[in-house]
Amino acid sequence: MAQTHQKILSLPNRPFWYEESLERPALSGLVDADIAIVGAGYTGLWTAYYLLKRYPSLRVVILERQRVGFGASGRNGGWASAIFPISLSRVAQMYSHSAALSLQRAMNDTVDEIGRVLAEENIDADYVKSGFLSLARTKPQLERVAAAVESSTRFGLPEQWQAIGAADAADKVGADNVLGGLYTPHCALVHPGKLVRGLAHVVEKMGATIYEQSPVISIAQGHVQTANGAVQAETIVRATEAFTCQQQDQRRSVIPLYSLVLATEPLSAEQQRATRLEQRMAFNDMRHLRIYGQMTASGRLIFGGRGAPYHFGSRITDKDDLVDGVHTKIYDTLLELFPQLDELSITHRWGGALGVSRDWCPTVSFDPAKRIGWAGNYVGDGVATSNLAGRILSNLIFNHDEEINRLPLVNHHSPIWEPEPFRWLGINSGLFAAGLSDFEERLTNKPSRAAHLLEKLTGAH
């Protein structure tokens, strides 16, 4: 085990999804546009796509500080899921029961919308809609399965989640010590890199211009300033997710939390059958400190999780993508689920920051007076939510009325985060409490009281 850990720790910071490609030019000088979008990740690209689909003559300019998909869009675990970061009951408290129901239905539809667009635009992103299974591997986790189904049914969504028994769950994902599971069909798997790069190529063919290596210094009404140029545009969209905290006027609107990931060498056909991973289903188990996995179309196991610390002052640097202790714990957890894969080599490790607002609720907002829009704070559930955000933003920008414009995340205003050092203390205490809750449940074989309190405080699943 120690030798394997050392091999993992010798790996560079390189997402499996990354692919070398020709760099686009940086912005130089002054450019005029109808729409300027800051950020060439999913949110910015989906917004550009839906704008140009409806109004092909628009002059759309997209500015990216690094390269297309450099942030969370090119580093995530590849789940296009209908999961919303906060519970529907919390959404109902904040807005209404009917609003929460509408939100869940819109999220379900979004999973299919992504597949529809990929097929229509011939983007090969290895999309497969096989659903999502959360395994119950302890008695407290099994109790949470029953509670989740009962809660969803009582809320008015009896078909959203399904409790399945040990045999059926193990037949879907052949992990160790499976007692049951919680299944939903509303989840697809994608290759995040192929998705973001394919979407970028499509919007360029539709007429958008993407400038890379063009860090934005300031955003103001009608004007975006970069290091070596500027864009004048009637409408501006900020699609910077976790990196939003690096803008002077947004330092406490969002914080970056890190998620870390490993990729294995391709599994043999026998290994895939033994683990049932050849079915390509999104999976995790119901522990409190989140993990996630998928099998790629090429037969590799992608496995990641949370637990990396929040850095003082919302720091985001390349070195923060790698946390040796967390990467090795993720590997140990992978073997805990699939001990038969102990000889499998890890070929990639990486990490990335995701955006979290103070109430854990994403937003899609537009200021019609300044004509500035923004979306994000997806808390790691942005692969699908960003598509919904792009559709809503395109509607709000041109006042095109649709039901999705009235969803509770539209023009949602989250409170700001506390100043340091209270922010650092609170967030890292929460991460510690999630890990402690899992330890408590292993020790007592009873549901964690600490986890119950944490869920009440954050509203998160």
Secondary structure, 3 states (H helix, E strand, C coil): CHHHHHHHHCCCECCCCCCCCCCCCCCCEEEEEEEEEECCCHHHHHHHHHHHHHCCCCCEEEECCCCCCCCHHHCCCCEEECCCCECHHHHHHHCCHHHHHHHHHHHHHHHHHHHHHHHHCCCCCCCECCCEEEEECCHHHHHHHHHHHHHHHHHCCCCCCEEEEHHHHHHHCCCCCCCEEEEECCEEECCHHHHHHHHHHHHHHCCCEEECCCCEEEEECCEEEECCEEEEEEEEEECCHHHHHHCHHHCCCCEEEEEEEEEECCCCHHHHHHHCHHHCCEEEECCCCCEEEEECCCCCEEEEECCCCCCHHHCCCHHHHCCHHHHHHHHHHHHHHCHHHCCCCEEEEEEEEEEECCCCCCEEEEECCCCEEEEECCCCCHHHHHHHHHHHHHHHHCCCCCHHHHCCCECCCCCCCCCCCHHHHHHHHHHHHHHHHHHHHHHHCCCCHHHHHHHHHHCEC
